[in-house]
Amino acid sequence: MRPNFDDTSIAFDLKSDSELERAYFLFKLIANEPLVRIGTAVTNFAVKAHLPVEGLIRATVFDHFCGGVNEEDCLPTIDKMFEKGVCSILDYSVEGKEHEEQFDLALEKTLEVLNFVKEKDAIPFAVFKPTGMGRFKIYEKVSNGMNLNTDEQEEWDRIVQRYDQICKKAHDMDVALLIDAEESWMQDAADDICLQMMRKYNQNRAVVFNTAQTYRWDRLDYLKKLKEIAKKEDFKIGIKVVRGAYMEKENDRAEEKNYKSPICASKQATDENFDAAVTFMIDNLDVFSLFAGTHNELSTYKLIDLMQEHGVTIEDKRIWFGQLYGMSDHITYNLAASGYNVTKYLPYGPVRDVMPYLIRRAEENTSVAGQTTRELALLKKEKERRKI
């Protein structure tokens, strides 16, 4: 059954009238690019200067895009969404750290989430970012094949050990694990560790999922190489496929350092690359499990059609859909109402620490053509339906 993404009564059923008004107000602000830039600068300054702005941030942008400050704080949201058939992925969205004790804390938090996940049917996945487990610069050096000194090698070994601890626990608890992707110039090192973990823990099913950002034109080739390795060595592959989150940074760096940008030349090329990656994985579902992280209606419909063509049932646990909390509710809740496996990424963490994530969400909504306009149109439609 094809869901109707225009059905706002299903999409916004969980939102009270005041929450609907807040969402409309926020997206109106985000639609104004100069305002987003000024607001970002002011917010960054206020947080760094320890001005008392946390209450305002919490009541507006934080509560719209985040589940809470800790796991327990997220529970009411998790339970409410699960009643509608929508699962949650708890994402401890603290990033940009540099010190070993911070990485050990991120490890500890991820292991805690795995314990939490095991007790809740509503949370089928755990997740972490590569730079939550180690310094960006060390990933970059390894990606570029640079020699590490003794201290750096020990640091790198600790990163691999952190991955292994998390992946082993996920495997032992029978919980799937998503590992996010980041900038291209550090990603090869993260990809290599993910491959090590898949070899070790994906023997019978996909426990470990790497992420393929398909705004990179080389990712379909990456998936094809992975498939050949998995076929030869007899293990399963888990892939979260997304479009990507660092486009401007990627293009700017490529121009500055005078190399070919890893990013597709156009939005259309990215869309085609995403759909090609999804098609390839569905064609090879004996090897792949797929988590489609997309806010694009056409790509979502394409995956639904591919499932039908291949006789894949809507409840097949090898196929999941996912959107970010606070965005694209018209996709998430209408998919759930039709019986598909669907999740919301639910970021959480201390308000100040989650600010980089929130700023990226605001900038992404501003820069992606049509995204904010679409959200506003749907929210306006629902307001009119309710006659607020």
C-alpha positions, 0 to 999 in steps of 0.5 A: 500500500502506497502511503499518502504523504499529503495526509497532514491529519496523520502527519501531525496527529501527535502535535498539539495546536501550540506545538503546530504553531511553534513548528510553523514559527520556527520554519518561518524563521529558518526560511530567512537565510540572513536571519539564520546566519545572524541567529547562529552567530548570536547563539554561538556567542551567547553559549560561549559567553555562558549567557543565560539562553538555555531556557529560550533554546530549550523551549524553541529549537531544542524541543522541536529537533531534540528528544531531551537532555538525557535518555530518560527525558526522551522516554515520553516522546519515544513512547508517544511515537511508538503508539503510532508505529514509529520507532526511535533511534537515540542519538547522543548528538555531542560532537567536536570533542578532542580529548581521550576522556571525552571519547571515553565518555561517548563510548560509555554513553553509547554502551548505556544506550545499548542497555537502554535499547535492549529493554525497549522494542521502540528503539531498534537501533543504536548509533554513533559518530566516528568522531565521537570515538576519536580525533578528526585529525587522526582519522584524516592521517590514517585516511591519507596513508600517513605514518603514525608515530608511537603515540598516534598509533596507540591513539588509533588502536584505542579508537578501533577498540572503542568501535569493537566494544560497541559492535561486540555489545550490539552483536551480543544483545542482538541490536543493530548499530548505525555508524554515521559518515562524516567528511570525505577526507577522514571517511576512508579510515572510518570505512575501513574500521566499519569493514573490520567490524562487519567481517567480525559481527555480521556473520549471520545478519547485519548488526553493523551498518556503515553510512553511504553519503550518496552526494559523493559520486564514488559511493555506488562503486564503494557499495559494489566493492563491499558486495564483492568482499562480502560474497567472497568472505561470507558476511552481511552488509548493513548500509544506511544510505543518505544524501549527505550533510557536508556539501558546502564544506566539501566543495569549498575544501576541494576548490581551496586545495585544487582537487576534484570535488567528491560531490555530485555536480548537481542535485539531480545527479545526487538524487539519481545516485541515491536511487541507484544505490538503493536499487543496487542494494535491493537487487542484492538483498541476500547480502545487504540490509538497508536503512534509507535515511531520506526526506525525499518523497520520490526516493521513498516512493521508489524504494516502496515500488522496488520492494513490491517489484522484488516481493519484499514484504513491508515488515521485512526487517532488512528494510528500514526508513528513517527521518530526523525528529522535527522534520518530514513528519508527513513521510514518517507517520504516513509510512508507519500508518501503512505498516512500513518499518520506520524510525525517527532519529532522536538527538539528545544531550545537554543543550549547550553540547547539542548546539552544533547539531541544531545549527547544522539542522537550521543551515541544512533547512535553509540551504536545501531547496524546497525543504523549508517551503514544503514543511511550511506548506504542510504545517499551514495545510494542517493549521487550516484543517484544524482552523487554528 
